[in-house]
Amino acid sequence: MAGNTYFERIEDIFEKVETKLEDLPDDLDIRTAEGVINVTFGNGVVFVFSRQPPTEQLWLATPGGGFHYQWDGAQEVWRDTKTGESFHQVLVSELAQHVGLALDW
C-alpha cells in the first residue's frame, strides 16, 4: 500500500469506499465533508464513514450499529476493535442486510 501513515491509509480506504459505492446499482447520494462520507441509499438507509485522527481509527455507522476500526499492520487491513472482523467484511454484510445490495470487495 502506498505509504504507511494514518492519513495515507484513511485517504486510501475513503477513495476505495467511494469508488465501490458509486459502482453499486442504486440511486445513492454521497456527500463528503471534513473527513466524513455520508451515503444515503435509494431506500433511505444512511451509512456514515468517518475519520478519527486522535485515535487513528476509521468509524462506520449503519442501522446495525457503530463500528470502530484500527489498522492491523501485520495483515494490512482495518479491523473492528471489538470483534476483529475486517472493515470489508462488515461493510459487505451491512450493505446486504440493510440495503439489499451485494458489494464485491
C-alpha positions in Angstrom: 0.0 0.0 0.0 1.2 3.5 -0.8 2.5 4.9 2.4 2.0 3.8 5.9 0.8 6.8 7.9 -2.7 7.0 9.3 -3.6 9.8 6.9 -2.4 8.0 3.8 -4.2 4.8 4.9 -7.5 6.6 5.7 -7.4 8.6 2.4 -6.8 5.3 0.5 -9.7 3.5 2.1 -12.1 6.5 1.7 -11.2 6.6 -2.0 -11.9 2.9 -2.4 -15.2 3.1 -0.5 -16.4 6.0 -2.7 -15.4 4.1 -5.9 -17.0 0.9 -4.8 -20.2 2.6 -3.7 -20.5 4.6 -6.9 -20.4 1.3 -8.8 -23.4 -0.1 -7.0 -26.7 -0.4 -8.9 -28.5 2.0 -6.6 -29.5 5.7 -6.7 -27.3 6.8 -3.9 -26.4 10.3 -2.6 -22.7 10.5 -1.5 -21.7 13.6 0.4 -18.2 14.2 1.6 -17.1 16.9 4.0 -14.4 17.3 6.6 -13.3 13.7 6.9 -16.9 12.3 6.8 -18.7 10.4 4.0 -22.5 10.4 4.3 -24.1 7.9 2.0 -27.9 7.8 1.6 -29.2 4.8 -0.4 -32.3 4.7 -2.5 -34.3 3.0 0.3 -33.4 5.9 2.7 -30.8 4.0 4.7 -27.8 6.1 5.7 -24.2 4.9 6.3 -21.6 7.3 7.7 -17.9 6.7 7.4 -15.7 9.0 9.5 -12.0 9.6 10.2 -10.9 9.7 13.8 -7.4 11.1 13.7 -6.9 11.4 17.5 -7.4 7.6 17.9 -6.2 6.8 14.3 -9.4 4.9 13.7 -12.0 4.5 11.0 -15.6 4.6 12.1 -18.7 3.3 10.4 -22.2 4.0 11.5 -25.1 2.0 10.0 -28.6 1.0 11.1 -26.8 -2.1 12.5 -24.7 0.0 14.9 -21.4 1.8 15.2 -18.2 0.1 14.3 -14.7 1.3 15.1 -11.6 0.1 13.1 -7.9 0.1 14.0 -5.2 -0.5 11.4 -3.7 -4.0 11.5 -0.3 -3.5 10.1 0.6 -7.2 10.1 -2.3 -8.1 7.7 -2.7 -4.6 6.2 -6.4 -4.4 6.9 -8.7 -2.3 9.1 -10.0 -4.5 12.0 -13.0 -4.0 14.2 -11.8 -3.1 17.7 -14.3 -5.4 19.4 -14.8 -8.4 17.0 -11.6 -8.4 15.0 -13.7 -8.5 11.8 -12.3 -6.7 8.8 -13.9 -3.4 7.7 -14.5 -5.0 4.3 -16.4 -8.0 5.8 -18.6 -5.7 7.9 -19.3 -3.3 5.1 -20.3 -6.1 2.7 -22.6 -7.6 5.4 -24.2 -4.3 6.4 -24.9 -3.4 2.8 -26.5 -6.8 2.2 -28.6 -6.6 5.4 -29.8 -3.0 5.3 -29.7 -2.1 1.6 -30.1 -5.4 -0.1 -27.0 -4.8 -2.3 -24.1 -7.1 -2.9 -20.7 -5.4 -2.8 -17.8 -7.2 -4.4 -14.7 -6.4 -2.4 
